[in-house]
Amino acid sequence: MKSIKFLVIFGFNFSFYKFTFYLLSTRNAEAINNAFLGLLNDLSNIGFPYEFSLSTTMIAIILTIPTSIGINLYIKNLFREDLNELGRNLIRITSINAIFLFSILYMLRIFNVSRFILFLNILIFPLLYLIIWGINLIIKESNANKSNLLIFGVIIVFVVIINFLIIPTEEIQIAQYKTASNENEVEEVVEKVYEQKCYSWVGSNNLDDCIFINNQYSDQLSSAINNLKFFEDDLYIIYKEGLITKYDLTSKTETDFLNVSEKVYYEEIFGGLFDIAFHPSENYFLISYITETESFIEKYDIKDDKPVFDKVVFQLPEANNQRNLLNISINFSKYFGDFLVSIGDIADNIDSLNTGSPIGKLFLLNEKIGLDKTIITKYEDNFKYEIVAYGLRNVWQFYEYEEFIFMTDVGKTEFEELNIIDLKNLTTNLSFGWPLFEGVNEYNGYEKYIKTDLLDYFLFENGDYTSAEYFLRNNSIKPAVYYHHRPYEGTEDEAEIEFGRTASIGGDVISDPNSDYFQIYFFSDYASNEIFGYDFYNDRLTIYPLKEEAGYITSLRVDPSKKDTLILSNTFGELNFIELP
């Protein structure tokens, strides 16, 4: 009977600890990963001769052994009916759990994990034993002979529920230790098994789930890709260097379409040829790019299936000393019947609020639809285009779907944004807050760069001029989704090594009504190896960590040739095809 009692206690404790570390690994993946990596490196340094697997399940087993032995040895009458003895037993159980739990965490150097989960562990562990004691008491009163048997049955049911119904069968975190002659070989092994992680989230409160991507493959093309565009089911690849090709999704072949590389200026990360947008019914298209001194939008006619330069339709002189960081995105808007253009604003000034400037704006290239202009300056208002939105920092690709415009806005110091315009309720041009706000917080350069300049900005209403700042603070539209660059606990230096989200990259909506992802807007982050799916009708966000490294992502599109498949481009000249689970 003693051995059965020990096995039952062991199974109960193991299930409880397995669930604890499952919660920790989903919320604090980087902390668990770092602990694994540190242990593997330590073993490698001392030449540990045996290979083994390290996982959260193994940690649970390591913790279960001493706690089960301790409870079995030091608590003789676990289910005794005496209340005084019960109180002492619960104190002993709490102490045994706390001592071994924190000892194991310290020995494995698992730090910066959720204090809330640890608190729940300390609180719930003795309460579960109290519940079992109560069940045992009820059973004894009804049928003393079957008391132990029924208690064992209750614990077995608990074990089955935890292990097979609540916790996924797939390991959240796992690492393989192999004997190696040097430290680098161990690190390579660790890199491979840590590909998919559900990183912590600091941002908007609409995060609903984190789901791993399992099916992913890539095609290697030539050089850095800035953008992808579909037109009439043809995929156009916009290379940073100034080349546009047509890519056949069936044969996986490219044909040159347009080469303006002699005009384009680019650096390793920034600049180059940005975008292409076709008129849906007339035989021409627009492109956007930068030179060393200016930014351009050019019109090309299509004659005999070949592009022919027509004219410059928009020209922007050097806007600030970081002009080459600006992005110029263009799309034809079915809603407005005209081309929409977005231009970034990455300087520490308030150009994005100046209605006399295109900087930090989303505007119509030709149409005037009579939107109310809310903000003016004391300077001459000489910007002739219809402004739809202002207060944008650097929209990296926007997308129109039905009566919505989705804009991923690249942050400066802290937060990335997804902003949405509801076109059917559009009566005035809209402020999205930059540079007063980054995310939902005041921009940390407000006092230094913004405060004084805002005195030149006014709101015109009721026939008079009033300060614009109050209006902007209270009427700027907050992002639908926002997230912090560094969602971690620890120092900034540690974060640079461990993980960081960097820049939000615009995407696409799945419009197939037969898809499980119907009307989900998908976008990504430049560096974090994640895809985000936003259900904008129900305000639910899902993160999809990628199975393989996707490089520095520059664009995301829905593959029209395959159901529930996304295409990513990156700076390494790759197309990554992602099949949604």
C-alpha positions, 0 to 999 in steps of 0.5 A, a space after each residue: 500500500 505504501 508503494 501505491 500511495 507513493 506512486 499516486 502522490 508522484 503522478 499527482 505532483 508530476 501533473 501539477 508541475 507539468 502544468 505549471 511549467 507549461 504555463 511558464 513556457 508559454 508566457 516566458 519562453 525566452 527565460 526557459 530557452 535561456 536556462 536550457 541554453 545555459 545548462 547545455 553550454 555548461 555541460 559542454 564546457 565540462 565535457 559531460 559525456 552523455 547525451 540527453 533531451 531537456 524539456 519542461 517535462 523533464 524539469 517537472 520530473 526532476 521537481 516531482 521526485 524530491 517533493 513526492 519523497 518529502 511528502 511521503 516521508 514527512 507526512 505520515 497521516 496525509 488524510 487524517 480527519 484531525 483538523 489540527 493535524 490537517 493544518 500542520 500537513 498543509 503547512 508542511 506541503 506548502 513548505 516542501 513545494 516552495 523549497 524544492 520549486 525555488 531550488 530547482 528554478 535557482 539551480 537551472 537559472 530560470 529567472 524572470 518568469 511570471 511571479 503570478 504563476 509562481 504565486 498560484 503554484 504556491 497557493 493552489 498546491 496545498 489547496 488541491 491536497 485539501 480538496 482530496 482530503 475533503 473527498 476522502 472524508 466524504 467517501 469514508 463516511 459513505 463507504 470506508 472499505 473503498 476509501 483508498 481505492 476511490 481516492 486513487 481513482 480521483 487522482 488518476 482522473 486528475 492526472 489524465 485530465 492534465 496530461 491528455 486534455 489540457 496540456 498539448 501533446 507537443 512539447 513547447 520547449 525542448 533541447 537536445 544535448 549532444 557531446 561536442 568538441 566545442 561550444 559552437 556545435 552545442 549552440 547550433 543544436 540549440 538554435 534548431 530546436 528553439 525555432 518556434 517560440 510564443 514570445 511574451 506580449 507587451 501591447 494592446 489587450 486584444 491578443 487571443 492566441 499563439 499558434 505555431 506554423 508547421 508548413 513552410 517552404 521557400 524559393 531563393 531568388 536573387 537580391 533584396 526584395 522590398 515589396 510584392 504586388 498582385 495584379 490580375 493574378 500576376 505576382 510582381 516582385 519589387 527588388 530594392 535595387 530597381 528591378 521589377 519582375 513577374 513571377 509565375 507561381 506555377 513554374 517558379 520562374 521570373 521574367 523581367 518587367 521594368 528596370 529603373 536601377 539607374 535612377 534608384 538609390 538605396 542602402 543596405 537596409 533603407 531606400 530603393 524602389 518601393 512600390 508599384 500600383 496598376 490602374 484597374 481599367 486604364 493601361 498604365 501603372 505608377 512606381 515609387 522610389 528615391 534617388 540620392 536627393 529626391 523621392 519620385 512617383 512616376 507614371 508608365 504606360 503599357 504599350 505592346 505589353 511593355 512599360 513606357 515612361 510617361 511622366 513624373 506625377 509626384 516629386 518630393 525634395 529632400 525632406 529631412 536629414 534621414 530622407 532615405 528612411 522614408 517609405 512611399 507606398 501607393 495603391 489604387 483605391 476602389 473606394 475613392 476611384 483614385 490612387 492613394 499615396 502614403 509617405 513617411 515622417 521619421 524626423 523628430 519634428 511635426 511635419 506629419 501634422 503640417 497640412 501644407 506638407 505630404 510628410 507623414 500623410 495618406 493622401 489622394 493623388 488626383 481626386 478632391 472629395 471635400 474632407 474637412 481639414 481639421 489642422 492648419 498652420 500659420 504657414 501658407 497651406 500649399 499642399 494641393 492634394 486631398 489628405 485622408 490621414 495625417 500623424 503617421 510616422 512611416 507606413 510600410 505598405 497599406 491595404 484597402 479591403 472593402 470599406 477599410 484601410 489597414 496601415 502598419 506604421 513603423 514606430 521610432 523608439 518603443 511601439 509598432 502600430 496597426 491603424 485602421 480607417 473606416 471609410 464609410 464614416 469618413 467625413 474629415 481627415 484623420 489624425 493618428 497621433 504621431 509625433 504626440 503619440 507612439 502607440 498609446 503613450 506620449 512620444 518620449 521626445 515630446 518635451 525636446 522636439 515637439 512641445 514648442 513647435 506645436 504652438 504654430 499649429 491651430 484648430 480652426 472652428 467656429 470662425 476662430 483659431 484655437 490651439 491644436 494640441 488639445 484637439 490632437 490629444 483628445 481626437 487622435 485615433 488610437 491603433 487597433 493593434 500595438 506592440 512594444 519592441 522589447 517584450 521582455 524582463 531584463 536589461 536593454 542589453 540583454 534584450 538586444 541579444 535575446 529577442 526584439 520586434 522591430 518594425 510592423 510590415 503591412 499585409 493582406 486580408 483573406 477574402 475567401 468566404 470558404 476559408 477559416 481565416 475569412 476577413 482576417 488581416 495578416 501582417 508581420 514584423 521585420 525581424 521577429 519571425 512572426 505573423 500576426 492575424 487580426 480579426 478586425 470585426 471581433 478585435 482578436 489578435 493571433 500570433 503565428 511563430 514561423 517554423 523556419 527563419 524567414 529573414 528580414 520580412 519586407 512584405 506579406 501577400 495572400 497567395 491567390 493560387 492556394 487556399 490559406 497560404 501566405 507569401 513573404 518576401 525578405 531582404 535575402 531575396 527569398 519568397 517564403 510560402 506559409 500554409 496556415 494551420 
